[in-house]
């Protein structure tokens, strides 16, 4: 059962299709960190274009998804399925079929390729909640059409088995679609060196080495920077009239 993504922050409605997984599936594990489905490392930074929560059931190697919000209670759905039909987890114990899954859509800044990260683990929930909170604050102050550029990282996470690592997406910039250029420094023109004058026998200076051209970032070229949030916007430090 596939349903369209309708939750706030979900996949942008301007793009066609209602599939949950768009583009390439992104993975994270404690050993390989951030990789694609082929095991290749993901770009260090990406643009987040959407996020949502869904209910997903894996059974007989088939996925069933509920994405219309408000989501039903997964406990009620699982109670309708006999535990004898539940699949076993990695420890050999029956695991509830329906799980709350956290979904984040990301775009490669250089190629525009879409990646979907979707997972139901506690670590995924922490990564999602951290990102969702920052997006909510930024959009409250700058409007709905503000999207974060994130750095794909890891963070420590205490568990009953000791300290483990978890996925983390750290916003490092905020962009607004359309009407701007990237913040990459423009390339300076190559200096023009005139030839030697007739009255001078001094050698001409060596041509200057042109600056290194930053890598192209078409996604950045199609967006403009969002105004940074000031401390004054977050903290009202003015004394009340009666103070």
C-alpha positions in Angstrom: 0.0 0.0 0.0 1.8 3.1 -1.2 0.4 6.5 -0.3 1.6 10.0 -1.2 3.8 12.0 1.1 1.5 14.6 2.6 3.2 15.5 5.9 4.7 18.9 6.5 8.3 18.7 5.4 7.8 15.7 3.2 8.9 15.3 -0.4 8.3 18.6 -2.3 5.0 18.5 -4.1 6.5 20.2 -7.2 8.3 17.0 -8.1 6.4 14.1 -9.7 5.6 10.8 -8.2 4.5 9.5 -4.8 7.1 6.9 -4.0 8.7 6.8 -0.6 12.2 6.0 -1.8 13.4 8.6 -4.3 16.7 8.4 -6.2 19.3 6.3 -4.5 18.9 4.7 -1.1 21.3 6.1 1.5 22.6 3.9 4.3 24.4 4.5 7.6 26.1 1.9 9.8 28.7 2.1 12.5 31.4 0.5 10.3 30.9 2.1 6.9 29.3 5.3 8.0 27.4 7.1 5.2 27.2 5.1 2.0 24.9 4.5 -0.9 23.3 1.1 -1.7 26.4 0.1 -3.6 28.6 0.8 -0.6 30.2 4.0 -2.1 30.7 6.9 0.2 28.2 9.7 0.1 29.2 13.3 -0.5 30.3 15.0 2.7 27.6 17.8 2.4 24.2 17.7 0.8 21.0 19.8 0.6 18.0 18.5 2.5 14.9 19.0 0.5 12.3 17.1 2.6 11.7 15.0 5.6 8.8 13.0 7.0 7.7 10.1 9.2 5.9 7.1 7.9 4.8 3.7 9.1 6.5 0.8 7.3 5.9 -2.9 7.4 8.4 -5.5 6.1 6.9 -9.0 5.7 7.9 -11.7 3.2 10.5 -9.3 1.7 7.8 -6.9 0.7 7.3 -3.4 2.1 4.0 -1.8 2.9 3.9 1.9 3.7 1.4 4.3 5.4 2.4 7.9 4.9 -0.8 9.9 5.2 -0.8 12.0 8.3 -1.9 11.7 11.1 -0.3 8.3 11.2 -2.2 5.5 13.0 -0.8 4.0 16.2 1.6 1.2 15.2 0.8 -0.7 18.4 -2.8 -1.0 17.2 -1.7 -2.2 13.8 0.7 -4.8 15.2 -1.9 -6.1 17.7 -3.9 -7.2 14.7 -1.1 -9.4 13.4 -0.5 -12.7 15.2 3.0 -12.7 16.8 3.6 -16.1 15.1 3.7 -14.2 11.8 6.2 -11.6 13.0 9.7 -11.9 11.5 12.8 -12.4 13.7 15.3 -9.6 14.4 19.1 -10.0 14.4 18.8 -11.5 18.0 16.3 -14.1 16.9 13.4 -12.5 18.7 10.0 -11.6 17.0 9.9 -8.0 15.9 6.7 -5.9 15.4 6.0 -5.7 11.7 4.9 -2.0 11.7 7.6 0.4 12.6 7.8 4.2 12.8 10.3 5.1 10.1 12.2 8.4 9.8 12.8 9.6 6.2 15.1 12.3 4.9 15.5 13.4 1.3 18.9 14.8 0.3 20.4 16.2 -2.9 24.0 16.0 -4.2 25.1 19.7 -4.6 27.2 18.9 -7.7 25.0 16.5 -9.6 21.4 17.1 -8.3 21.1 13.3 -7.6 18.5 12.5 -5.0 19.2 10.2 -2.0 16.7 8.9 0.5 17.6 7.9 4.1 14.9 5.9 5.8 15.4 4.0 9.0 13.4 3.1 12.2 16.3 2.8 14.6 16.7 4.9 17.8 19.8 6.5 16.3 17.8 7.5 13.2 15.1 9.0 15.4 17.7 11.2 17.2 19.2 12.4 13.9 15.8 13.1 12.5 14.6 15.0 15.6 17.7 17.1 15.8 17.4 18.1 12.2 13.6 18.6 12.3 13.9 20.9 15.3 16.4 23.2 13.6 14.4 23.3 10.3 11.3 24.2 12.3 13.1 27.1 14.0 14.6 28.4 10.8 11.4 28.3 8.9 9.5 30.0 11.7 12.0 32.9 11.3 12.7 32.8 7.6 9.6 31.2 6.0 8.7 27.7 4.7 11.0 27.8 1.7 14.3 27.5 3.6 16.4 24.4 3.2 19.5 23.3 5.1 22.8 22.2 3.7 24.0 19.5 6.0 27.3 17.8 6.7 27.0 14.0 7.1 28.5 13.1 10.4 28.3 10.7 13.3 27.7 11.2 17.0 28.3 9.1 20.1 25.2 7.4 21.6 25.1 5.5 24.9 23.3 2.1 24.7 22.8 -0.8 27.1 25.7 -2.4 25.2 28.0 0.5 25.8 28.9 3.6 23.8 27.9 3.3 20.1 27.9 5.7 17.1 24.8 7.0 15.4 24.1 9.0 12.3 23.9 12.8 12.5 23.1 15.6 10.0 24.6 18.9 11.0 23.2 22.1 9.2 26.1 24.3 8.1 24.2 26.6 5.7 20.6 27.6 4.8 19.4 28.2 1.2 16.3 29.6 -0.5 15.4 28.3 -4.0 15.8 30.5 -7.0 17.0 34.0 -7.7 20.6 33.7 -6.6 24.0 32.4 -7.2 26.3 30.3 -5.1 28.6 31.8 -2.5 31.6 30.4 -4.3 34.2 33.0 -4.9 34.2 34.2 -8.6 37.3 33.3 -10.6 39.6 36.3 -11.2 40.5 36.9 -14.9 43.9 35.8 -15.9 46.2 38.8 -15.7 47.3 40.2 -19.1 51.1 40.7 -19.3 52.2 43.3 -21.7 55.3 42.7 -23.9 58.7 44.3 -23.3 59.0 48.0 -24.2 61.4 49.1 -26.9 63.4 51.2 -24.4 63.9 48.5 -21.8 65.8 45.2 -21.9 64.5 44.0 -18.6 62.8 40.6 -18.8 59.1 40.4 -18.5 57.6 39.2 -15.2 56.4 35.6 -15.2 52.7 35.2 -15.7 50.8 35.0 -12.5 49.3 31.6 -11.6 45.5 31.8 -11.9 43.5 31.0 -8.8 42.1 27.6 -8.3 38.5 27.4 -9.6 36.1 26.0 -7.0 34.2 22.9 -8.0 30.9 23.5 -9.8 27.8 23.3 -7.6 24.8 23.7 -9.8 22.4 23.2 -6.9 24.0 26.2 -5.1 23.8 28.2 -8.3 20.0 27.8 -8.3 19.6 29.0 -4.7 20.4 32.0 -2.6 21.7 32.2 0.9 19.1 32.6 3.7 19.7 35.5 6.1 21.5 34.1 9.3 19.5 34.0 12.5 20.6 36.5 15.1 20.7 36.0 18.8 18.2 38.9 19.2 15.7 36.9 17.2 16.1 33.9 19.4 16.4 35.6 22.8 14.3 38.5 23.9 16.6 40.2 26.3 14.8 43.5 26.7 13.6 44.3 30.2 9.9 44.6 30.7 8.5 48.2 31.2 8.0 47.6 35.0 11.6 46.5 35.6 
